[in-house]
Amino acid sequence: MKRMEPQLNFAAPSMAQDPRNCHSEGVVLDQIRRTMTAYTTRDRPLVTVGYAQSLDGSIAALPGHPLLLSSSPSTTLTHLIRALHDGILVGIGTVLADDPRLTVRRVSGRSPRPLVLDSRLRFPLYARMLRQDLKPWIVATGNADEERQAELEKAGARVIRHSGGSKWAN
């Protein structure tokens, strides 16, 4: 968190002893919210990119096997930032490999809507995202299977079709 101080424009309280300390969590969340709000304008979306990788550039040990790369304070910060967003975007590869929840769990706050880029609607019906309050929105191409779309929508997902180019189709 110390490394992010210049970007976030505040001095982070020490969370090394207990990253879930409610006082520190509230201070950090308020400071991050104020800083992020300052960068928000009416004509541009606020986008935050987050990921973890090892020193050699890896993000997984083996295909389909998640690798814990973040420390506890880093994961808590991820959940703090996640609680400030309306949506969280992942690709279908992440869903198939990790079956993520994409919810806020380590801190108090609302969870963002899961948004999944899945051109061919390979999203599994057993995915944990279909068993949570905020169901995923899945972005697919215009030629994705219509029967599969019906199955996903029956399970609670919203499928948004993109026909290519600059036009969107629902």
URCORMO-V149101 format. One record per pair of residues at least 12 apart in sequence whose C-alpha atoms are under 8 Angstrom apart, sorted by the first residue. I is the first residue (numbers start at 1). J is the second residue. D is the distance in Angstrom with one decimal. If there is no record, write none. Layout:
{{I J D} {I J D}}
This chain:
{{1 73 7.8} {1 74 7.1} {1 77 7.7} {8 32 6.6} {8 35 6.2} {9 35 7.2} {10 31 7.1} {12 28 6.6} {13 27 7.8} {13 28 7.3} {15 73 6.6} {16 73 6.9} {19 72 7.1} {19 73 5.2} {19 76 6.7} {20 76 7.2} {20 106 7.3} {20 107 7.1} {25 80 7.7} {25 107 7.5} {29 80 6.1} {29 81 7.5} {32 81 7.5} {33 84 6.9} {50 78 7.9} {52 69 6.1} {52 70 6.5} {53 69 6.4} {54 69 6.5} {63 97 7.5} {64 96 8.0} {64 97 4.6} {64 98 6.9} {65 97 7.2} {65 98 7.6} {66 97 7.7} {66 98 6.6} {76 106 5.9} {76 107 7.1} {79 103 8.0} {79 104 5.4} {79 105 6.9} {79 106 6.2} {79 107 6.5} {80 104 7.7} {80 107 6.4} {80 109 7.9} {82 103 7.8} {82 104 6.6} {82 111 7.1} {82 112 6.8} {83 104 6.1} {83 108 7.9} {83 109 5.2} {83 110 5.5} {83 111 5.7} {83 112 6.7} {84 109 7.9} {84 110 7.9} {84 112 7.9} {85 111 7.9} {85 112 5.8} {86 111 7.8} {86 112 4.7} {86 113 6.0} {87 112 4.4} {87 113 4.3} {87 114 5.8} {87 115 6.5} {88 102 7.2} {88 112 6.0} {88 113 6.1} {88 114 5.1} {88 115 5.8} {89 114 6.2} {89 115 4.7} {89 116 5.8} {89 117 7.5} {90 114 7.8} {90 115 6.4} {90 116 5.1} {90 117 6.4} {91 116 5.4} {91 117 4.7} {91 118 6.4} {92 116 6.2} {92 117 5.9} {92 118 5.2} {92 122 7.3} {92 123 6.7} {95 123 7.3} {95 127 7.7} {96 123 7.4} {96 124 7.5} {99 127 5.9} {99 128 6.4} {99 129 7.9} {100 128 6.9} {100 129 7.2} {101 128 6.0} {101 129 5.5} {102 114 6.6} {102 129 7.8} {111 134 7.9} {112 134 7.8} {113 134 5.8} {113 135 7.1} {113 136 6.4} {113 137 7.6} {114 129 7.6} {114 134 7.4} {114 135 7.0} {114 136 4.7} {114 137 6.3} {115 136 5.6} {115 137 4.9} {115 138 5.8} {115 139 7.4} {116 136 7.0} {116 137 6.3} {116 138 4.7} {116 139 6.1} {117 138 6.0} {117 139 5.0} {117 140 6.6} {118 138 6.4} {118 139 5.7} {118 140 5.2} {118 141 7.9} {119 139 6.7} {119 140 4.0} {119 141 4.9} {119 144 6.7} {120 140 6.2} {120 141 6.8} {120 143 7.9} {120 144 4.9} {120 145 7.0} {121 138 7.8} {121 140 6.3} {121 144 6.3} {121 145 7.1} {121 148 6.7} {121 149 7.0} {123 152 7.9} {125 152 6.8} {125 155 7.3} {130 155 6.6} {130 156 6.5} {130 157 6.9} {135 156 6.0} {135 157 5.4} {135 158 7.6} {136 156 7.8} {136 157 5.2} {136 158 6.5} {137 157 5.8} {137 158 4.7} {137 159 5.8} {137 160 7.0} {138 157 7.0} {138 158 6.1} {138 159 4.8} {138 160 6.0} {139 159 6.0} {139 160 4.8} {139 161 5.8} {139 162 6.9} {140 159 7.0} {140 160 6.1} {140 161 4.8} {140 162 6.0} {141 161 5.2} {141 162 4.8} {141 163 5.6} {141 164 7.2} {142 161 5.2} {142 162 5.4} {142 163 4.4} {142 164 7.5} {142 169 7.6} {143 163 7.7}}
